[in-house]
């Protein structure tokens, strides 16, 4: 019919296709890309696991630090010293029965 109308329709269809393709690419990149949403979720989960591990290690360190302080030369806890000596040396008193 009208050649200039047909060519404009083809140009509009091409532009619409290009816009849709660009939107699909940007959506894919926003979800799956290196800095995408799924990567963010993985990073947050790793952070939560690392924080939990840090809390466990800090509690263990505090316990070891307390035990070390109680066995230091400035402050010796006789009960703890006795317990550690028995454990390391495998010794007991005459009135005790040792089971292994």
C-alpha positions in Angstrom: 0.0 0.0 0.0 2.1 2.8 1.4 5.8 2.0 1.3 6.8 4.6 3.9 4.3 3.2 6.4 5.6 -0.4 5.9 9.2 0.7 6.6 8.2 2.6 9.7 6.4 -0.5 11.1 9.6 -2.5 10.6 11.6 0.1 12.4 9.2 0.2 15.3 9.1 -3.6 15.5 12.9 -3.7 15.5 13.1 -1.0 18.2 10.5 -2.8 20.4 12.4 -6.1 19.9 15.7 -4.4 20.9 14.0 -2.8 24.0 12.6 -6.2 25.1 15.9 -7.9 24.5 17.7 -5.3 26.6 15.2 -5.6 29.4 15.6 -9.4 29.4 19.4 -9.0 29.5 19.2 -6.5 32.4 16.8 -8.7 34.3 19.0 -11.7 33.9 22.1 -9.7 35.0 20.2 -8.3 38.0 19.3 -11.8 39.2 22.2 -14.0 38.1 25.1 -11.6 37.5 28.3 -11.4 39.6 26.7 -8.7 41.7 23.1 -9.9 41.3 20.3 -10.7 43.7 21.2 -14.4 44.1 24.8 -13.5 44.7 23.6 -11.1 47.4 21.6 -13.9 49.1 24.6 -16.2 49.1 26.9 -13.6 50.5 24.4 -12.8 53.3 24.0 -16.5 54.2 27.8 -16.8 54.3 28.0 -13.8 56.5 25.4 -15.3 58.9 27.4 -18.6 59.1 30.7 -16.7 59.7 29.1 -14.6 62.5 27.8 -17.8 64.2 31.3 -19.4 63.9 32.8 -16.2 65.3 30.5 -16.3 68.3 31.4 -19.9 69.0 35.1 -19.2 68.7 34.9 -16.2 71.0 33.1 -18.2 73.6 35.7 -21.0 73.3 38.5 -18.4 73.6 36.9 -16.8 76.7 36.8 -20.3 78.3 40.4 -21.0 77.5 41.5 -17.5 78.6 39.7 -18.1 81.9 41.3 -21.5 82.4 44.7 -20.0 81.5 44.2 -17.2 84.0 43.3 -19.7 86.7 46.5 -21.6 86.1 48.8 -18.6 85.9 51.5 -18.0 88.5 49.7 -14.9 89.8 46.5 -16.7 90.6 46.6 -20.5 91.0 43.3 -22.4 91.4 44.2 -25.5 93.4 41.2 -27.5 92.2 41.9 -26.8 88.6 45.6 -27.5 89.1 44.7 -30.8 90.7 42.3 -31.7 88.0 44.8 -31.0 85.2 47.6 -32.9 87.0 45.4 -35.9 87.4 44.3 -35.8 83.7 47.8 -35.3 82.3 49.7 -37.6 84.7 47.0 -40.2 85.2 47.5 -40.1 89.0 45.0 -40.5 91.9 45.0 -40.5 95.6 45.4 -43.7 97.7 41.7 -43.7 98.7 40.4 -43.2 95.1 39.5 -45.9 92.5 40.5 -45.0 88.9 38.4 -46.5 86.1 39.7 -46.4 82.5 
